[in-house]
Amino acid sequence: MEVIHKIGRRKTAVARVYVTPGKGDITINKRELADYFSTATLQYKVKQPFALTNTEDTYDVKVNVYGGGITGQAEAVRLALSRVMCEIDADNREVLKPEGLLTRDPRMVERKKFGQKKARKKFQFSKR
């Protein structure tokens, strides 16, 4: 198996993932997983595709991620890793699909409209 490259997106975050056979090292923007995603929930989100497919310590992962916030970045990495797991073995799709890991979350920030304070919020209306 050579290097597998996949892209995951969430809101405005974009993650490029490169997976090679190895011993389970995850490097994000040239930093360790624990350094980049400090909270346990974000680390769990990143490792979720490996946990569901029982391949925790089999692949080395190199990630370039930019844009968005820290949660959006973690979920973008999760989507990209799920896509990689499906390419490695097609049977992984039956495990990941019911968990919703192969679905690209389409929710984005609504744009601000002119003549308003925000996307939905208006300026105060005065009748008199």
N, C-alpha and C positions, 0 to 999 in steps of 0.2 A: 504494500500500500504506500502510495506517495502522499504528498501534502494535499489535504482536502481544504478548499477555500469556499466559504459561504458568507452571506451577508444577512444580518438581522436588523430590523428597524422597529422603533417604538417612539411615538410622538416625533421629536426632532432629533433623537439619538440614532446614530448609525454605528453598527459594530461589524468589523471585518474579522473573521475567525479563521485561523490556520491550524489544522489538527494533523498531528503526526503520531505514529506509534511511539510510546514512551512509558514513563512511570507515574504520570498523573500531575505533572507540573502545569499550573495555570498562570500565565504571565499576561497582565493587562497594561498596555501602554508602558512596557518595560519595567513594570512594578509587580510585586507578588499580589496574589488575590487578596490576602488579608490586609495588605497595605492600601490597596485601591478601594475595595469595598470593606469598610471597617465593621459594619454591623453584621450580626449573624444571619439576619433574614436575607440580606442582599447576597451573602455568600451562599446561602441555601438555594436561592433562586438561580444562581449561576451553575451550581452543581446538580440541580434537579434532573436535567436530561441524562446525566451519567448515573444518578441514583436509580432512576426508573428502569434503565436498561442494564443495570448491574455491570457497568464498565468504569468504576471509579478510578482505578489506578492503571488504566491501560493506554491512555492517550495523553500526550503533551499538547497543550493549547497555548497559542500565541494570539492575542487579541489587540486590535487597534480600534478604539472607540472614541467618538467625539460627538458633541452636540447634546442638547437636552440636559436633564438633571441626573442625579446619581441613580435614582430608581428606574428611570427610563433607560439608562445605559445598561443596567443589570438585566432588564427584561429584553433588551435588544440582543445582548450576548446570549441569553437563554434561548431565544428564537433561532439564532444562528447555530448554536450547538445542537438544537433539536433537529435542524435541517441536515447537519452533518451526520448525526446518528442514523437518520433515515437513509442517507446515501451509503453509509457503511453497510447497513443491513436493513433490507426492506421490511423485515418482521418487526423492527423497532417502531414502525409507524402505528401498528395496532396498539402499542403501549402508550405512545406519546399523544396520539390524536384525542382519546377520551379525556385526557388531562388538560387539553386546550393549549398545549405547548407549540403546536404547529400553526396556530391561528395568528395572523398579523393583526394586532389590535388597531383598528382604524381611527380611534378617537384622537382628534387633534384640537389644539386651542383655536377657538373661533376668533375670527379677525375682528378688530375694532372698527366700528362704523363711524363715518363722519357725522358731526352734529350730536354725538353721544359721548358719555364719559368712557364707557368700555363697550364690550360686544353687545350686552343686553341692557346695561344700566344707562339711564337717561339723566340729563340735567334736570334739576328740580323745576317743576311746572308751577307757574304762578298764574292763577286765574285773573286776579286783579292787580 
